[in-house]
Amino acid sequence: MPTIKNNIHSITAFAPATCANVAVGFDILGFAFEEVGDYVTLTLREDNMISITTITSAESLPLDVDKNTASFVIQRICEDLALKVGFSIQIQKGIPVSSGMGGSAASAVAALVAFNGFLDEPLSQAELVRYALFGEELASGQAHPDNIVPCIYGGLTLIHSTVPLEVINLPVPNIFCVLIHPHLQVSTNDARKILQDKVSLKDHIKQSANLAAFIAALYEKNLELMKKVLTDILIEPQRAQFVPGFYKAKIAALKAGALGASFSGSGPSMFAFAKEKNVALTIAEAMQTELKIENINSDLWISRIGHEAAHITQIR
Amino acid sequence: MPTIKNNIHSITAFAPATCANVAVGFDILGFAFEEVGDYVTLTLREDNMISITTITSAESLPLDVDKNTASFVIQRICEDLALKVGFSIQIQKGIPVSSGMGGSAASAVAALVAFNGFLDEPLSQAELVRYALFGEELASGQAHPDNIVPCIYGGLTLIHSTVPLEVINLPVPNIFCVLIHPHLQVSTNDARKILQDKVSLKDHIKQSANLAAFIAALYEKNLELMKKVLTDILIEPQRAQFVPGFYKAKIAALKAGALGASFSGSGPSMFAFAKEKNVALTIAEAMQTELKIENINSDLWISRIGHEAAHITQIR
């Protein structure tokens, strides 16, 4: 059993925002953003309590340790490892709540990565995923690894098995990602509940063909092919209802030169891919304009796909 | 409009047997075998008639030009191009009838490739596919390109769009393919009719994950990964009923070291992949033994995945 190293006072870790599904890979594809993400600091306490001292930039999130994904997973892992240790947790949210940008996953992952830094025998990536899943179950009622995996592995990931966890790091295309967060809240739970539990064989074939060609496009570095196939015919049509103006924003993105655009995770955030940064800016403006017509304000990020997984940023 | 060159008397073309679906890519993946296939010879006639003079090794096939895929597509293309020309057609079948090895496609494709050799302006691959589809419609009532495409493009192919036709030649793994043809006839039509027209979302996700990982495995040349993911959870369970002993033969193949095994196309033929030729032989023997227990005799081929597309073998 691992034990706590005795020379560390406090560790801060960063975990990136993530985009799950990526249009063609519902529940199996995801990628990490660069820079956008959550920071979590774990500071050792004299007693064996776990508490949240501050949450920055997300007033709606609970300080109750049983309700926040970061503290919840730290409690769980300390119990499982029978560690007599306490932490004060500081959370600096860079990811909006219920945005479809993997915020609940990032807080849990950042906490776990910081925690892992205290251990003399660190846990594996697969173990970290397993614990982060408890956080997802807390946040949305369902333990889906689609945001956790790109958060912990970095880059663009394919989960080809959940039990046991099997992950492939796919080639990361040299492109820019536009991320638009409309100021609407869509709970992951609601977005999942409305999904039909059957798919027509015809749609399965079409979506599979797009997915397979997208994987080939990544390896071939073929952005023209990517543009042809980065289309979600299965899930997006069912979730478009949650965002007024979704299709107008998507069409505007494609007209402005996007290689593809769809929901980030279960939405309401949307992503679009662009070859060049200036094209990404034009796409972002076009999408925000369409949302604005529906009286929806939005935040905007432009980022490369982040090669870096969640990682420690400071040890004191 | 193309016209017939005036210095050619007769052309023979070869078209390979093909395996459609490849476990994880129903209706979209397929590959060509090496050597196994049909030969079709087109010989110019003085009149403008099209006739079949001989069909070798397949007594059950009709000599009626309206019922054979080879003559049917030649009639059609001559009409469309308004060519006043006649051909005697000789067909040498290397592919058993109704075996799931793409026999109807191969005869049509070989005829079209031979015909194309007579033209001063040859038709494109996509045009050849379009005409070969008329043959598939004749043979099975449905115009599916899943055997035609690997037959015309060679290697391992992904059809990512049918209208317009868009094909990717995937990396061909350096492996051996076992092909077992149980002496049972399963019509493509029957094998398609029994398929459920809906797929559960859960199964769609699982099959998609396997497909995506299979594509990654091809590019990564990762045979261990291929072995983990080359599994059909959607279609195979519905078609296993057509071949008594199917699962026993499949399990025997996997125990003998196969990287994966499933139906070739709609069956009854089965394919299995092997790293080495001697392993392929052991797999083949194990599969044939299981079928024999069910009183089913079978033919056997061991082949690499054929890089070569259908092609002309003789011009006189």
Interface residues (C-beta under 8 A of the other chain):
Chain A: G25 F26 D27 I28 L29 L158 I159 H160 S161 E166 I168 L170 L195 Q196 D197 K198 V199 S200 L201 K202 H204 I205 Q207 S208 A209 N210 L211 A212 A213 I215 A216 Y219 L225 K228 V229 L234
Chain B: G25 F26 D27 I28 L29 L158 I159 H160 S161 E166 I168 L170 L195 Q196 D197 K198 V199 S200 L201 K202 H204 I205 Q207 S208 A209 N210 L211 A212 A213 I215 A216 Y219 L225 K228 V229 L234
